[in-house]
Amino acid sequence: MGAELLPRDYRIRSQQMTAVYLAVGVGLPGTALSVLNLDDVPGPVKLVIIALVLLLFGWLVWASRRCATSADLKGIRVRRFTGSRRLAWEDIQEIRAVRNPGAGMGQNQPGLISYAYDGEGRRVQLMYVDDNHVDVAREVAVMRAAWEELRGPGWVPNPQAHARMERQEVREGRMLKAAVWGCGIFFALFVIAMIVMVTST
């Protein structure tokens, strides 16, 4: 059920790419007009700024289309906004889905994201293998099955890598608890301040 289901390719959804195009289409003219309306900036400087803005917006579109995760018979390749990472099956220590600690910090953030862990226990986020794009449990199960089949009969886990992974998980759990407590305290203080303001008038 693993290798025969390869290759797998995970990319940005067409609806999200359309949103990127719309954001660039709306933002670029507005930014250009704002620069052109600057009275105290020389014309050549304005042209340089507009060229840099064009480059930035163009890079954002290109990078959004470039980002992807793919899995084939050789391993997993992750292309990010800056650079890419290739993990051979035998070099992977674990593949797992986890709760996204930043899920509540922005609109449309995925609740579940996924990672592959390299031979040292460092994690590599699998771009677009999240619950905004795919059935995470199914896709992680497919990749895990392929990993178990293709990593080779001599593969053994690296104890140091797994210890590092566990330390990282404990650390993130503590940070998440601290963030939840902080938000709770802030909300409680806000409610108290509102009550004091209402009752004092």
Long-range contacts (C-beta under 8 A, 24 or more apart in sequence): 1-142, 1-145, 2-142, 2-144, 2-145, 2-146, 2-147, 2-148, 2-149, 2-150, 3-73, 3-146, 3-149, 3-150, 5-142, 5-145, 5-146, 6-71, 6-72, 6-73, 6-146, 7-70, 7-71, 7-72, 7-73, 8-70, 8-71, 8-139, 8-142, 8-143, 9-68, 9-69, 9-70, 10-68, 10-69, 10-70, 10-126, 10-127, 10-128, 10-129, 10-133, 10-134, 10-139, 11-65, 11-67, 11-68, 11-128, 12-64, 12-65, 12-67, 12-68, 12-128, 12-133, 13-132, 13-133, 17-64, 17-65, 20-60, 20-61, 20-64, 21-61, 24-57, 24-60, 24-61, 27-57, 28-53, 28-54, 28-57, 67-127, 67-128, 68-127, 68-128, 69-126, 69-127, 69-128, 69-129, 71-142, 71-143, 71-146, 73-150, 75-150, 76-116, 76-124, 76-126, 76-143, 78-116, 78-124, 78-125, 78-126, 78-127, 79-127, 80-127, 85-124, 87-116, 87-118, 87-124, 89-146, 89-147, 89-150, 89-151, 89-152, 90-150, 90-151, 90-152, 90-155, 91-118, 91-119, 92-116, 92-117, 92-118, 92-119, 92-147, 92-151, 93-117, 93-118, 93-119, 93-121, 93-157, 93-158, 93-161, 93-162, 93-165, 94-162, 94-165, 95-126, 95-140, 95-143, 95-144, 95-147, 96-140, 97-129, 97-136, 97-137, 97-140, 99-176, 100-130, 101-172, 101-175, 101-176, 101-179, 108-132, 112-136, 114-139, 114-140, 116-143, 117-161, 117-165, 118-161, 119-158, 119-161, 120-158, 120-160, 120-161, 120-164, 121-158, 121-160, 121-161, 121-162, 121-163, 121-164, 121-165, 121-168, 122-164, 123-165, 123-168
